[in-house]
Amino acid sequence: MSALARENAKFKAGLLRQNPTSWHSTGTASTSSTAPSTPAPVKPEPDSSSGSKKKQKSNIVYSQPADTGTGTNVNTQLVYALDHLRSREGPMSVRELSLLTETPVDSDPVLFAKFKSHDRVHFDPKTNLYSYKHDFNFRNKPALLTEIQRHTRRGGGIPVRSLKESWKEAPAAIEELEKEGDVLVTRTAKDGTLKMVFYNEIKPNEDSGGVPVEQEFRDIWHSLKVPTDADLLRELAAEGLQVTAAQGAAPQKAQTKGKKKRSAPRQRQVRVTNNHLGIDLSQDYVPPTKSNSGS
């Protein structure tokens, strides 16, 4: 067999071994299978953690210490226990108070002694329960009205805040009493919050002596305007009146500090007798005579 015949036989044998279906594959598929795949460049994502950390740091208030709980001081734990007892409506056991406030009021003898002897803590020996002593003891609107009436007769009103501490529904009941004309209320100028409450002794009816003012007179009253200072002085001068000056405190006379007279210098007492020489220095010196010296 010639060399050409052998090459032709090898070529035919190679064609028989190949898969005919692969001849119809696209060129892109063959190139993609043979060509090495290069990973696409990954774009770096912006680090959002740094911005969030900056925002969190900016929101931290360093001037206020963090609430670390009830602490370890006995007086601090006592304040926590009293505040919870005050906000609680009704009595409770010391064990329940200890669990809710996370204070050792039931196990620490010093804390328990201070808690039980506090003037705002009421202990019921029959039920073995503790409750807070509020300034007022009422739980309904009629009792609230009686308390307001009692204080008004003494010459003063009641702060609404103290009434709310005794009964949480007190502000709503006070507004109802105000609409009914039983009480008079003062409010804050900023947001109109209830401030003080007084009992209305003159009710808006003829039986109690009070008659509501007609709307015509109300409009006339609110239409009046206070004159300015210049107009007020002019009106007074036209009527021959003078402005009364406010009497201030009488001026105190300035106390003039006089010069202190200098006292005469004190003379020191000098010892005029020389004991060891036997000479009296207060006497004039007299020389001894010859007769005295000879003798």
C-alpha positions as CSV (number, residue, x, y, z in Angstrom):
1,M,0.0,0.0,0.0
2,S,1.3,3.4,-0.9
3,A,1.7,6.2,1.5
4,L,-1.2,8.1,-0.1
5,A,-3.5,5.2,0.5
6,R,-2.5,4.9,4.1
7,E,-3.2,8.7,4.7
8,N,-6.6,8.3,3.1
9,A,-7.5,5.4,5.3
10,K,-6.5,7.3,8.5
11,F,-8.6,10.3,7.4
12,K,-11.7,8.1,6.9
13,A,-11.2,6.4,10.2
14,G,-11.0,9.8,11.9
15,L,-14.3,10.8,10.3
16,L,-16.0,7.7,11.6
17,R,-14.9,8.3,15.2
18,Q,-16.2,12.0,15.3
19,N,-19.8,12.9,16.3
20,P,-21.7,14.2,13.3
21,T,-24.0,16.3,15.4
22,S,-21.1,18.5,16.5
23,W,-20.7,19.6,12.9
24,H,-23.9,21.7,13.2
25,S,-22.9,23.6,16.4
26,T,-22.4,27.3,16.0
27,G,-19.0,28.9,16.0
28,T,-19.7,30.9,19.0
29,A,-20.4,27.8,21.1
30,S,-17.2,26.2,20.0
31,T,-15.2,29.3,20.6
32,S,-16.9,29.8,24.0
33,S,-16.0,26.2,25.0
34,T,-12.5,26.4,23.9
35,A,-11.7,30.0,24.9
36,P,-10.9,30.4,28.6
37,S,-13.6,32.3,30.4
38,T,-12.4,35.6,31.9
39,P,-14.3,36.8,35.0
40,A,-16.1,40.1,34.6
41,P,-14.7,42.9,36.6
42,V,-16.6,43.4,39.8
43,K,-17.5,46.9,40.7
44,P,-16.7,47.8,44.3
45,E,-19.9,48.5,46.2
46,P,-19.9,51.7,48.2
47,D,-19.3,51.1,51.9
48,S,-22.5,52.1,53.6
49,S,-21.3,51.1,57.0
50,S,-19.1,54.1,57.4
51,G,-21.9,56.5,56.7
52,S,-24.3,54.7,59.1
53,K,-21.6,54.7,61.8
54,K,-21.2,58.4,61.3
55,K,-24.9,59.0,61.6
56,Q,-25.1,56.8,64.7
57,K,-22.3,58.7,66.3
58,S,-23.9,62.0,65.5
59,N,-27.1,60.9,67.3
60,I,-25.4,60.0,70.5
61,V,-25.8,62.6,73.3
62,Y,-22.7,62.4,75.4
63,S,-23.9,64.9,78.1
64,Q,-26.5,62.4,79.4
65,P,-25.4,59.2,81.1
66,A,-26.9,56.0,79.9
67,D,-29.6,54.4,82.0
68,T,-27.7,51.4,83.6
69,G,-30.7,50.2,85.6
70,T,-31.4,50.5,89.3
71,G,-27.8,50.7,90.3
72,T,-26.2,49.4,93.5
73,N,-26.9,52.3,95.8
74,V,-29.6,51.7,98.4
75,N,-31.1,55.2,98.0
76,T,-31.2,54.9,94.2
77,Q,-33.0,51.6,94.4
78,L,-35.5,53.1,96.9
79,V,-36.4,55.8,94.4
80,Y,-37.0,53.2,91.7
81,A,-39.3,51.2,94.0
82,L,-41.2,54.3,95.1
83,D,-41.7,55.6,91.6
84,H,-43.1,52.2,90.5
85,L,-45.4,52.0,93.5
86,R,-46.7,55.5,92.9
87,S,-47.6,54.7,89.2
88,R,-49.3,51.5,90.2
89,E,-53.0,51.7,91.0
90,G,-53.7,49.4,93.9
91,P,-51.6,47.6,96.4
92,M,-48.9,45.0,95.6
93,S,-46.7,42.6,97.4
94,V,-43.0,43.3,98.1
95,R,-42.0,40.3,96.1
96,E,-43.9,41.6,93.0
97,L,-42.4,45.0,93.4
98,S,-38.9,43.5,93.6
99,L,-39.4,41.5,90.4
100,L,-40.9,44.5,88.4
101,T,-38.3,47.0,89.5
102,E,-35.3,44.6,89.6
103,T,-34.4,45.8,93.1
104,P,-33.6,43.6,96.1
105,V,-36.3,45.2,98.2
106,D,-37.4,41.8,99.4
107,S,-33.9,40.5,100.2
108,D,-31.9,43.5,101.3
109,P,-32.7,44.3,105.0
110,V,-31.4,47.9,104.8
111,L,-33.4,48.7,101.6
112,F,-36.5,47.0,103.0
113,A,-36.3,48.9,106.3
114,K,-36.1,52.2,104.4
115,F,-38.9,51.3,102.1
116,K,-41.3,50.2,104.8
117,S,-40.6,53.2,107.1
118,H,-41.1,55.7,104.2
119,D,-43.8,58.3,104.9
120,R,-45.4,57.6,101.4
121,V,-45.7,53.8,101.8
122,H,-48.8,52.3,103.4
123,F,-48.7,48.7,104.7
124,D,-51.8,46.7,105.2
125,P,-51.1,43.9,107.8
126,K,-54.2,42.0,106.9
127,T,-53.3,41.5,103.3
128,N,-49.5,42.0,103.6
129,L,-49.6,44.4,100.7
130,Y,-48.1,47.8,100.1
131,S,-49.6,50.9,98.4
132,Y,-48.5,54.5,97.8
133,K,-50.0,57.3,99.9
134,H,-51.2,60.0,97.5
135,D,-52.2,63.5,98.4
136,F,-55.8,62.6,97.6
137,N,-57.9,59.5,97.8
138,F,-60.7,59.4,95.3
139,R,-61.7,57.2,92.3
140,N,-64.8,58.9,90.9
141,K,-66.1,62.3,89.7
142,P,-68.4,63.1,92.7
143,A,-65.5,62.5,95.1
144,L,-63.3,64.6,93.0
145,L,-65.8,67.5,93.0
146,T,-66.1,67.2,96.8
147,E,-62.3,67.5,97.2
148,I,-62.1,70.5,94.9
149,Q,-64.9,72.2,96.8
150,R,-63.2,71.6,100.2
151,H,-59.9,73.1,99.0
152,T,-61.7,76.1,97.4
153,R,-63.4,76.9,100.7
154,R,-60.0,77.0,102.4
155,G,-59.0,79.7,99.9
156,G,-57.2,78.0,97.1
157,G,-57.4,75.7,94.2
158,I,-55.7,72.4,93.5
159,P,-53.0,71.7,90.9
160,V,-54.3,69.3,88.3
161,R,-51.0,67.4,88.3
162,S,-51.4,66.3,91.9
163,L,-55.0,65.2,91.1
164,K,-53.8,63.2,88.1
165,E,-51.2,61.4,90.3
166,S,-54.0,60.3,92.6
167,W,-56.4,59.3,89.8
168,K,-55.3,59.1,86.2
169,E,-58.8,59.9,84.9
170,A,-58.9,63.2,86.8
171,P,-58.2,65.5,83.9
172,A,-61.0,64.1,81.8
173,A,-63.4,64.3,84.8
174,I,-62.3,68.0,85.4
175,E,-63.1,68.9,81.8
176,E,-66.6,67.4,82.2
177,L,-67.1,69.3,85.4
178,E,-66.0,72.5,83.6
179,K,-68.6,72.0,80.8
180,E,-71.3,71.4,83.5
181,G,-70.3,74.7,85.2
182,D,-69.2,73.1,88.5
183,V,-65.5,74.1,88.4
184,L,-63.3,76.9,87.0
185,V,-60.1,75.9,85.3
186,T,-56.9,77.8,84.5
187,R,-54.8,76.7,81.5
188,T,-51.3,77.2,80.2
189,A,-51.0,79.9,77.5
190,K,-48.7,77.7,75.4
191,D,-50.8,74.6,74.7
192,G,-53.9,75.0,76.9
193,T,-53.0,72.2,79.3
194,L,-55.0,72.1,82.6
195,K,-53.1,73.9,85.3
196,M,-55.3,74.7,88.3
197,V,-58.9,73.9,89.2
198,F,-61.3,75.8,91.5
199,Y,-64.8,75.2,92.7
200,N,-67.4,77.4,91.0
201,E,-69.4,78.8,93.9
202,I,-71.7,80.9,91.6
203,K,-73.3,78.5,89.2
204,P,-74.7,79.9,85.9
205,N,-78.4,79.6,87.0
206,E,-80.8,81.8,88.9
207,D,-81.1,79.5,91.9
208,S,-77.5,80.0,92.9
209,G,-77.5,83.8,92.0
210,G,-75.6,83.5,88.8
211,V,-77.1,84.6,85.4
212,P,-75.1,84.2,82.2
213,V,-74.2,87.4,80.5
214,E,-75.9,88.1,77.2
215,Q,-73.9,87.8,74.1
216,E,-74.4,91.5,73.2
217,F,-72.6,92.7,76.3
218,R,-69.9,90.2,75.8
219,D,-69.2,91.6,72.3
220,I,-69.2,95.1,73.6
221,W,-66.7,94.1,76.4
222,H,-64.3,92.4,74.0
223,S,-64.5,95.3,71.5
224,L,-63.1,97.8,74.0
225,K,-59.5,98.5,73.5
226,V,-57.0,99.7,76.1
227,P,-55.6,103.1,75.0
228,T,-52.0,103.7,74.5
229,D,-49.9,105.5,77.1
230,A,-49.9,108.8,75.1
231,D,-53.7,108.7,74.6
232,L,-54.2,107.8,78.3
233,L,-52.1,110.8,79.4
234,R,-54.0,113.1,77.0
235,E,-57.4,111.9,78.4
236,L,-56.3,112.4,81.9
237,A,-55.1,115.9,81.2
238,A,-58.4,116.7,79.5
239,E,-60.2,115.7,82.7
240,G,-57.8,117.6,84.9
241,L,-56.3,114.5,86.4
242,Q,-52.7,113.7,87.0
243,V,-50.8,110.4,86.8
244,T,-50.1,109.0,90.2
245,A,-46.5,108.0,90.4
246,A,-45.7,104.8,92.1
247,Q,-44.2,105.3,95.5
248,G,-40.9,103.6,95.6
249,A,-38.9,102.7,98.6
250,A,-37.5,105.7,100.5
251,P,-33.9,106.2,99.5
252,Q,-31.6,105.3,102.2
253,K,-29.0,107.8,103.3
254,A,-25.6,106.9,102.3
255,Q,-23.5,106.3,105.3
256,T,-20.4,108.4,105.1
257,K,-17.5,106.7,106.7
258,G,-15.8,109.3,108.9
259,K,-12.2,109.3,109.5
260,K,-11.3,107.5,112.6
261,K,-9.3,109.5,115.1
262,R,-6.0,108.1,115.8
263,S,-5.6,107.2,119.4
264,A,-2.5,108.3,121.3
265,P,0.2,105.6,121.3
266,R,0.3,103.7,124.4
267,Q,3.3,104.2,126.5
268,R,5.1,101.1,127.5
269,Q,5.9,100.6,131.1
270,V,9.6,100.7,131.6
271,R,11.2,99.1,134.5
272,V,13.0,101.9,136.3
273,T,14.6,100.0,139.1
274,N,17.7,98.1,138.5
275,N,17.5,95.4,141.1
276,H,20.9,93.8,140.7
277,L,22.7,97.2,141.1
278,G,20.4,98.6,143.7
279,I,19.8,101.9,141.8
280,D,16.4,103.6,141.4
281,L,16.5,105.2,138.0
282,S,13.4,107.2,138.6
283,Q,15.3,109.3,141.1
284,D,17.8,112.0,140.1
285,Y,21.3,110.9,140.3
286,V,23.1,112.4,143.3
287,P,26.9,111.8,143.3
288,P,28.2,110.5,146.7
289,T,30.0,113.1,148.9
290,K,33.4,112.7,150.2
291,S,32.2,112.2,153.7
292,N,30.0,109.4,152.6
293,S,32.8,107.9,150.6
294,G,35.4,108.2,153.4
295,S,33.2,106.7,156.0
